[in-house]
């Protein structure tokens, strides 16, 4: 076990390699990391270097796959920066992604190893503790590396360069922690690439977002995600997904928009546990005690996230239209979840939405009067909460009507997709949720435009 810890510390020490970023041109960095890729690929299992650097996954494969993958993806990112220009794809983003991977993943793995030793098993464990360690260590070192690079190579064009640098570092660390929690064997490809792309995206649109009180936004979003995890509403991946979404939605729109999305997750969790023992006995209950994972979060919220980003970009030209669509997507997700969780307790036989033939409870595309009432209730709840809490739409009953209609129709579109494409294997349940929430948003948008 001491040998495993020592290897982790050696892996973390490779993070010092980031110190060369400020002092070499991009092309030289490309060549250095390419040489490192080729070197790590050629090291034999019996060599002293392999024994010193090999982590558990490397030992299983007999190759330094992890480091070779990391240096390869860094070569790829640096090559992109060299081709399009470091002013468009800054080196500090790539250096930050490297630091997030080395320091964040390295520290998190030390905690995972300790937890495995404590629980006497060999299964890699993902806990809130290791994810928090990833966020803190990855974010701090990405910021430090970024400051060094920016100080040496030139400032960021932004009113508060170190503020945006800190924000991007933490946002990249959140992305890295999320990817670390959902990947198994390709961390050193997925984490640096995902972190870099997230930071790059928000760097490109940095003038479009509200960057006030960034630390407060980050702490608030993570605190809500952590509370959801502690309340068993979300697992680790969903906690980090909700944190990432919360930050993006708040800086793109308003905190009240995020509260509306959280209301859906709260209602969904509440009614997931409604008559849970009955649903479990009949094989209809959600797994993991009803706790949602990242796939559920993204499939139900990706449309809302995209519309929140669009709201900031196109504000104020299409503000109420995009708000109606945003709420319509959430109303669809809420209506569909409640229709499923409440409708499954229906004592009679539901009917297929496409043929009206009777079907067993829980069949994809089967609906009942109880489920339809639950869908209407879920859509109406989102509309009322929006009117109560989102500034600027108080007493705007036209928006409420578009949200209820979009949510209810979107829920039934979900049922149609479930009865057709999902049953034929063309879509998974998460895919159906994604297309249904997009449909609900479009319906709400069309109704709003028609009523204008």
ABEGO torsion letter per residue (X at the ends): XAAAAAAAAAAAAAAAAAAAAAABBAAAAAAAAAAAAAAAAABBAABAAAAAABBAAAAAAGBBAAAAAAAAAAAAAAAAAAAAEAAABBAAAAAAAAAAAAAAAAAAAAAAAAAAAAAGBABBBBBAAAAAAAAAAAAAAAAAAAAAAAAAAEBBBBABAAAAAAAAAAAAAAAAAAAAAABAAAAAAAAAAAAAAAAAAAAAAAAABBABGAAAAAAAAAAAAAAAAAAGABBAAAAAAAAAAAAAAAAABBAAAAAAAAAAAAAAAAAAABGAAAAAAAGABBBGGGBBBAAAAAAAAAAAAAAAAAAAAAOAAAAAAAAAAAAAAAAAAAAAAAAAAAAAABABBBBBAAAGBBBBBGBBGBBBAAAAAAAAAAAAAAAAAAAAABBGABGBAAAAAAAAAAAAAAAAAAAAAAABAAAAGABBAAAAAAAAAAAAAAAAAAAAAAAX
